[in-house]
């Protein structure tokens, strides 16, 4: 049996605490080289317990216009897998937050599954989520990840059939990602709390892996609504928008202020 690395162990401990955990997603290389590390570190200082580093790709099929634009800008800065791994190394060394990578399949495939999992673990990451992982490559990815002590968070779409749900949950470690809203990231159309709660209940009956939600969590108020259903809430577009508006240290401060509002919304009543 493979043993998870220390970063993955800390992630599991963090998500099984009684209080809600806030995660922040940001593409590596955005809003600029080096500024990604500053923005992620500032997010941790503002209350994020999980930092999700995105590997830029030209075809982010699950993402809306804001994150797509951020990826494009990161690619223009020359950010690839190696640069993303460097960001992970810097952020993992600078914070006590758990660092996880979100990557589409294409960059991982081009870099090499074994090399990616080995270098990701060496960088100090707890794991990686690949939302478009091809079914015929799943065994290779999970074997390589587990051999390097990494968690394999699993994106689980809301329309999943029972068979798909069972398969996704069985493959997940670290967390199971359950979207709060249907559609791409960046949605501001609101969420269906009852639908989310029903899907969360299905996942809980299938697996005891922690559940994390995101997509459509556009305000602290929505975060507080979904928080009781899950073990963690990840935000991305609200932070990316602040940095698209001001891609400098002023924007980093504005983004960190937003993170603080979301962290406050997840804090249990009476907590200090």
Backbone torsions as a table, in degrees:
resi	resn	phi	psi	omega
1	UNK	NA	135.5	179.0
2	UNK	-74.8	147.9	178.9
3	UNK	-107.0	128.7	-179.6
4	UNK	-69.3	150.4	-179.6
5	UNK	-75.1	172.8	-174.1
6	UNK	-64.1	-34.1	178.7
7	UNK	-66.4	-40.8	178.2
8	UNK	-66.3	-37.9	178.3
9	UNK	-63.2	-41.4	178.7
10	UNK	-65.7	-36.8	177.7
11	UNK	-61.9	-45.5	179.2
12	UNK	-61.2	-43.7	178.1
13	UNK	-61.3	-42.4	-178.5
14	UNK	-61.8	-44.0	-175.6
15	UNK	-77.5	-15.3	178.7
16	UNK	-97.4	6.3	173.6
17	UNK	-69.7	164.5	-178.5
18	UNK	-70.3	-34.5	-175.4
19	UNK	-85.0	156.0	178.9
20	UNK	-68.8	144.4	179.8
21	UNK	-108.6	133.9	177.4
22	UNK	-98.7	132.6	173.1
23	UNK	-114.8	147.9	177.4
24	UNK	-124.7	128.6	176.9
25	UNK	-101.0	137.8	174.1
26	UNK	-152.2	133.6	176.8
27	UNK	-66.0	139.6	172.0
28	UNK	-61.3	142.3	179.2
29	UNK	82.8	2.2	179.7
30	UNK	-121.3	135.2	6.9
31	UNK	-81.6	-1.6	177.6
32	UNK	-176.9	163.0	178.4
33	UNK	-55.2	129.0	-178.4
34	UNK	86.6	-37.6	179.4
35	UNK	-70.3	-24.2	176.0
36	UNK	-62.9	-43.3	178.3
37	UNK	-62.6	-42.7	179.0
38	UNK	-62.3	-43.2	-178.6
39	UNK	-66.3	-41.6	179.7
40	UNK	-68.2	-41.3	178.0
41	UNK	-63.8	-41.2	177.3
42	UNK	-63.8	-34.9	177.5
43	UNK	-65.0	-40.8	177.0
44	UNK	-63.2	-42.4	179.6
45	UNK	-65.5	-26.5	-179.8
46	UNK	-85.8	-5.2	174.6
47	UNK	128.2	1.2	178.4
48	UNK	-78.8	128.7	178.1
49	UNK	-95.2	-17.1	177.1
50	UNK	-126.4	133.8	175.6
51	UNK	-117.2	118.4	-176.7
52	UNK	-105.3	113.1	-176.6
53	UNK	-96.2	121.2	-179.8
54	UNK	-88.7	135.3	173.7
55	UNK	-87.0	118.0	-176.2
56	UNK	-58.7	142.5	177.3
57	UNK	-144.7	154.1	-179.6
58	UNK	-81.4	-12.6	-176.7
59	UNK	-133.7	71.4	179.3
60	UNK	-81.0	83.3	-167.7
61	UNK	-64.8	-21.7	-178.3
62	UNK	-98.5	1.5	-173.0
63	UNK	-108.3	150.3	177.8
64	UNK	-84.8	-171.3	-171.5
65	UNK	-65.1	-33.5	-176.5
66	UNK	-68.6	-50.9	-179.6
67	UNK	-68.9	-35.3	175.6
68	UNK	-59.1	-44.0	179.0
69	UNK	-64.8	-38.7	178.5
70	UNK	-64.1	-40.9	176.3
71	UNK	-61.5	-43.6	-179.4
72	UNK	-60.4	-43.0	179.1
73	UNK	-64.9	-39.5	178.7
74	UNK	-64.3	-40.1	177.7
75	UNK	-64.2	-37.3	177.8
76	UNK	-64.4	-27.0	176.1
77	UNK	-81.5	-0.9	179.5
78	UNK	84.1	23.9	-177.2
79	UNK	-84.8	120.5	175.5
80	UNK	-125.1	-160.5	-177.7
81	UNK	-62.4	-43.9	-178.3
82	UNK	-61.1	-42.8	179.5
83	UNK	-67.0	-37.1	177.2
84	UNK	-64.0	-40.7	177.7
85	UNK	-64.5	-36.3	175.9
86	UNK	-63.7	-38.9	176.2
87	UNK	-62.5	-44.2	177.8
88	UNK	-57.5	-45.7	-179.2
89	UNK	-59.0	-46.0	-178.3
90	UNK	-66.5	-43.8	-176.8
91	UNK	-69.9	-40.9	179.8
92	UNK	-63.1	-32.7	179.2
93	UNK	-78.3	-25.1	-172.8
94	UNK	-94.4	-14.1	-175.5
95	UNK	-133.9	168.3	172.7
96	UNK	-98.8	2.5	178.7
97	UNK	-70.1	155.4	174.3
98	UNK	-80.8	130.5	-177.3
99	UNK	-107.6	124.4	179.7
100	UNK	-127.7	145.2	177.9
101	UNK	-99.6	140.0	169.9
102	UNK	-113.3	118.7	-179.8
103	UNK	-137.5	140.4	168.1
104	UNK	-72.3	165.7	-173.1
105	UNK	-65.9	-39.0	-172.1
106	UNK	-56.3	-49.3	179.2
107	UNK	-62.0	-37.3	179.8
108	UNK	-65.7	-44.8	-179.4
109	UNK	-61.1	-42.1	-179.2
110	UNK	-68.3	-35.8	-179.3
111	UNK	-75.2	-32.7	-176.7
112	UNK	108.6	125.8	-175.0
113	UNK	-59.4	-48.7	-176.8
114	UNK	-67.0	-41.7	179.6
115	UNK	-65.0	-41.3	-178.9
116	UNK	-62.8	-48.5	-177.9
117	UNK	-66.2	-39.3	178.8
118	UNK	-64.1	-48.5	-176.3
119	UNK	-71.7	-30.8	178.2
120	UNK	-66.3	-43.4	177.5
121	UNK	-64.2	-42.3	179.4
122	UNK	-63.6	-28.4	-180.0
123	UNK	-75.7	-13.2	178.6
124	UNK	101.1	13.3	179.5
125	UNK	-78.2	153.1	175.8
126	UNK	-84.3	-25.4	-178.1
127	UNK	171.8	-169.0	-180.0
128	UNK	-148.9	142.2	174.3
129	UNK	-110.5	128.5	177.7
130	UNK	-118.0	96.0	-170.6
131	UNK	-68.1	-24.3	-179.8
132	UNK	-110.3	31.0	-179.7
133	UNK	-57.4	119.2	179.6
134	UNK	-63.2	136.3	-179.3
135	UNK	-54.2	-35.3	-177.5
136	UNK	-78.1	-5.6	177.0
137	UNK	-109.5	-3.1	-173.7
138	UNK	-61.1	-43.9	-178.1
139	UNK	-62.8	-42.8	179.2
140	UNK	-61.1	-45.1	-179.0
141	UNK	-64.2	-49.2	-176.4
142	UNK	-66.1	-36.7	177.7
143	UNK	-62.9	-46.3	-179.7
144	UNK	-66.1	-42.5	-179.7
145	UNK	-63.1	-47.6	-178.6
146	UNK	-66.1	-33.3	177.9
147	UNK	-63.2	-24.6	179.4
148	UNK	-105.0	13.6	174.1
149	UNK	76.2	17.4	-175.5
150	UNK	-91.6	146.7	169.3
151	UNK	-77.1	153.4	178.5
152	UNK	-124.8	74.3	175.8
153	UNK	-53.9	144.2	-173.4
154	UNK	-121.4	123.6	173.9
155	UNK	-75.2	124.8	-175.2
156	UNK	-124.9	102.0	-176.7
157	UNK	-62.1	147.9	-180.0
158	UNK	-61.5	-36.2	-179.2
159	UNK	-77.2	11.2	-175.4
160	UNK	-56.3	137.9	170.8
161	UNK	-72.2	170.0	179.8
162	UNK	-62.1	-40.7	179.6
163	UNK	-64.9	-41.9	178.2
164	UNK	-65.2	-39.4	179.9
165	UNK	-63.4	-46.1	179.8
166	UNK	-61.3	-43.7	-179.3
167	UNK	-64.2	-44.7	-179.6
168	UNK	-65.0	-44.2	-178.2
169	UNK	-65.7	-37.1	179.5
170	UNK	-65.7	-29.6	-178.1
171	UNK	-85.5	-10.5	-172.1
172	UNK	-87.1	140.3	165.9
173	UNK	-141.7	153.3	-173.8
174	UNK	89.0	-67.8	173.3
175	UNK	-162.5	162.5	169.6
176	UNK	-108.1	125.5	-177.3
177	UNK	-93.1	118.3	179.4
178	UNK	-115.8	114.0	-177.1
179	UNK	-62.5	136.8	177.0
180	UNK	-76.6	-26.9	-179.7
181	UNK	-132.3	153.4	174.4
182	UNK	-80.1	152.5	178.7
183	UNK	99.3	-171.4	-175.0
184	UNK	-78.7	170.6	176.7
185	UNK	-63.9	157.0	176.6
186	UNK	90.7	3.3	-179.3
187	UNK	-63.8	136.0	175.2
188	UNK	-120.2	17.3	-176.7
189	UNK	-82.5	-2.3	-178.7
190	UNK	96.5	175.5	-176.8
191	UNK	-127.6	169.6	175.8
192	UNK	-110.6	90.7	-175.3
193	UNK	-58.0	-39.1	-179.0
194	UNK	-65.2	-41.9	177.9
195	UNK	-63.7	-41.3	177.6
196	UNK	-62.9	-44.7	-179.0
197	UNK	-62.0	-40.0	178.5
198	UNK	-64.5	-41.6	-178.9
199	UNK	-68.8	-39.5	176.4
200	UNK	-59.1	-41.2	179.5
201	UNK	-62.8	-39.0	176.8
202	UNK	-61.8	-44.1	179.9
203	UNK	-64.9	-41.1	-179.2
204	UNK	-63.6	-34.7	178.6
205	UNK	-71.0	-22.5	-175.5
206	UNK	-94.5	-31.1	-172.5
207	UNK	-150.4	153.9	174.5
208	UNK	-103.9	11.5	175.4
209	UNK	-69.7	138.4	179.4
210	UNK	-54.5	149.5	-179.6
211	UNK	-109.9	134.8	178.0
212	UNK	-125.5	140.7	178.3
213	UNK	-122.1	160.0	177.0
214	UNK	-172.2	-171.1	-175.1
215	UNK	68.8	111.6	-178.7
216	UNK	89.9	-3.8	178.5
217	UNK	-86.7	76.2	-169.0
218	UNK	-91.0	-13.0	-178.2
219	UNK	-137.8	158.3	174.7
220	UNK	-59.5	-32.2	180.0
221	UNK	-63.8	-43.0	177.4
222	UNK	-65.7	-38.8	178.1
223	UNK	-58.5	-41.2	-179.6
224	UNK	-68.7	-28.4	178.5
225	UNK	-70.8	-44.7	-176.1
226	UNK	-82.5	-19.5	-174.0
227	UNK	-54.5	-42.0	-177.9
228	UNK	-64.6	-19.4	-176.1
229	UNK	-84.0	-22.4	-167.5
230	UNK	-130.0	178.8	-179.7
231	UNK	-101.3	-10.9	179.2
232	UNK	-163.8	154.2	179.4
233	UNK	-129.2	127.2	179.9
234	UNK	-110.5	132.1	176.4
235	UNK	-117.8	146.8	179.1
236	UNK	-137.7	-61.7	-175.0
237	UNK	-58.0	-40.1	178.8
238	UNK	-59.2	-32.4	179.8
239	UNK	-80.8	-41.6	178.5
240	UNK	-60.4	-40.8	-179.2
241	UNK	-59.7	-40.8	179.4
242	UNK	-62.1	-35.5	-177.8
243	UNK	-84.3	-25.4	172.0
244	UNK	-67.7	-37.7	-179.9
245	UNK	-69.4	-37.0	-178.1
246	UNK	-142.6	88.0	-175.3
247	UNK	-80.1	56.5	-178.7
248	UNK	-149.8	-168.5	-176.8
249	UNK	-69.0	-25.8	173.2
250	UNK	-64.5	-41.5	176.3
251	UNK	-64.9	-36.7	177.6
252	UNK	-61.8	-41.2	177.4
253	UNK	-63.4	-43.4	178.9
254	UNK	-63.6	-40.5	179.1
255	UNK	-64.5	-41.9	179.2
256	UNK	-64.6	-35.6	176.9
257	UNK	-63.5	-37.9	177.1
258	UNK	-66.3	-41.7	178.2
259	UNK	-57.9	-42.8	-179.5
260	UNK	-60.7	-38.1	178.5
261	UNK	-65.5	-41.1	177.5
262	UNK	-66.8	-40.9	179.3
263	UNK	-62.3	-39.7	177.9
264	UNK	-63.5	-37.7	-178.8
265	UNK	-66.1	-25.7	-179.3
266	UNK	-92.8	-7.6	-176.2
267	UNK	-73.4	131.5	179.8
268	UNK	-60.7	148.2	179.3
269	UNK	-56.5	132.5	178.5
270	UNK	88.2	-9.6	179.7
271	UNK	-74.7	149.7	179.5
272	UNK	-111.9	NA	NA
